[in-house]
Amino acid sequence: MRRLALLIALAGLLAACGGNGNNKSKGLDSRAGGDTASTDSASTEAGGGAPDTSNSEAARPPQCTPAPYTVVAQRDGGRPAGSATFEVLGAAALPIPLVPDKAQALTPAQVTEQGATTELLGYVVFFGDEQFGPGDVSTFGGYEPEAAGKSRGNIGLFPDSTTPLAVGDVLTPGSIESLGMFTTFSRINMDFKAAPDEFSGYLDQIQGSITILGLDSGFICVDVDLSWEYTDFGSSAEGVLTLQGIFTAPLATRSTPFT
């Protein structure tokens, strides 16, 4: 029997392993290090504000072009949206610091300190057919389109070991349980919203993979080939969300750390 993964707003960036159970709603609702507002502030100060992008252009592979670019971002079936030639006009990626602490032994101050410098990062890549950038995304923002008739999507990717993500890594769906996190993530997640108040559920597990083509302190570039059956929160699929192509995005300031 199919298992329904409920994805609201964030589309399961915090997902149960392999799509089991209910995913949390808007924002990263998890055991982050202490108070969200204060931790965000401390993380920003420790991280030094916006990432240094001075060397990103030279380091970027030729196939990793900044927006605008065209990808497949298409939802077929009962609620069609996007297209096979979706023009990405805005993109940004949010680094998510991971501080494994399943036993919750660390203090909020320790989580914040480690999260500011750790190289163990997940990423959420935001894209849309409207202009926006790294300053427009955060732990709780950037997931919804702002202009009428526009769409935004997001792709989450996370390591499943204490080895940081790197160029050449090929990620496939699964859990990151072996990492020893208190927060439950899926290794890959995605969502697509054609309206701010649009919510989708997803069935079973994402199919496909993500290959990291480029990654440094200023940008991430991923080759995406993913599909996921979506639903109106029933047990039968309405259609399939497909994301394919090379997505390049400048990095925002890292988010609140997650344990």
C-alpha positions, 0 to 999 in steps of 0.5 A: 500500500502506498504511503503518503508523504504530506508536504506543505509549503516546504515540500518535505525538506524535513521528511520522514525516511523514505517518505513515511509519515507526515512532513512538517509544514511551512519552514524548517520545523525542527530541533534547531539550535535554540531560539530561531531568531537569535540563532539566525542572528548569531549564525549570520554574524559568525558566517560573515554575512553574504558568501564570498563569490569572487572566485565563483565565476572562474570556478564555475563549469561551463555548463553551469550558467547563471539565470536565466536558463531553461529546465524541465519543471513540469507537473502533469495530470490533474493540476498541470503547472510549469513546462518542459521549457521552464525559464528560470529567471531567479535562483538562490541556494540556502546552505543548511548547517548540520550538527549531528546531535541525536542525543541532544547533548549540545547546548544551543550556544554549542550548536550555533558555534559549530553551525557557523563553521561546519563544512557539513552542509545540506542545500535547498536550491530555489528557482522560479520564473520571476527574479529573486536572489540570495537575499530573498531566501531564508529558513522560512522564506522564498518557497512561494511565488510572489507575482501572480502567474509565476511559479517557484520550486525548490530542491533539497539535497543532504549528505548521508554521512559526515563527509561533506557534499562535493563535486562529483557526488551522485545523490539518490533518494533515501534517508540520512539516518546514519548521520545521527541527526535528531531532525529527520531529513530525506536525502533528496526532496523537491516541490513546485508551487504555481501559487502562494497558497498551493499545497501538494502531497507526494506518494512513495519516494522520489525517483531519480538522482542529483549530480553535483557539477559545481560547488564552492563558497559562492554557488552550487550547480546540480544536474537534476533528474527527478520525478515524484507522484503528487496527490491532493492528499488522497491515496491516488496520484493526480500526476507527476512532478518532473524536474530535469536539467542543470540548476545553478544558484548563488549561495545565500548566507547559511541558515540556522543549524540543525541537529 
